[in-house]
Amino acid sequence: MHYIAYLDEFGHIGPFVSREHPLHNTSPVFGLGGFVLPASSVRAFATWFYQLKCNLLRFEIERDAIPAYQWEKKGSALYTTTNVLKYRELRSATFRLLNRITRDGGIVFYVGMQKSYPPPQHNPKTLYRAVLREAIKRLDQFCSTRGAHFQMILDELKNQDDFRTQIVAEASIQMFAQARATMIEPPLQAESHLFQTLQCADWLCGLVGRMACHQVRPQEYGELDWTAKYFTQRLALAAPNSGIRRSRSHDGTR
């Protein structure tokens, strides 16, 4: 069996101090997330997601006058508190999406870390590489138990050619030095507006990013309690190989 993992970023890769901090206030977590499907299910799933997107967001697509197959709605803009609480259709579509991935023999997948280093010690590239290593390790475990192999397709990192090279190098280390035998190639990068699958991964990241903020800093993100009400248990069932690594303190120590 060959699996394909479609992954995007959630949270924010920069430092975080608090939600009220004048500079470092974007997100207390960073991670990679999306979904994993058997290769044989990808074409039908992409068509299904495209139809779901067109039906759910028809008004916006027609308003923007962009071909629907190139039009994308970012997950961070879709899964806002206002949208989730106001539009039952969005909640229902999300339930259908999670069910469809599972029914097609796949899983929702995410790996993230709560940021704890103070800004002077925070290194975004080190954080990204650590998350990537953890993602590869968990995907390898998932495939090893099934006698399968996988490849990763990531949303493209724009204007970061040097870092893209580092990502490929890190993946190669995981493949060969760490003997992650089930990954057949280093990650590929693609433009999300051309891939319905990457747009779906971005939607899932929008949801997971909100859920993670509420989980690690509930006192600061109380308005995101809808993530626990509607989605946390469903994601736990759909994403059995996933998780957010919590820091042991919020004062900059580990």
Secondary structure by P-SEA (a helix, b strand, c coil): cbbbbbbbbcccccccccccccccccccbbbbbbbcccccaaaaaaaaaaaaaaaacaaaaaaaccccccbbbbccccccaaaaaccaaaaaaaaaaaaaaaaacccccbbbbbbccccccccaaaaaaaaaaaaaaaaaaaaaaacccbbbbcccccccaaaaaaaaaaaaaaacccccccccccbbbbbccccaaaaaaaaaaaaaaaaaaaaacccccccccccccccaaaaaaaccccbbbbbccccccc
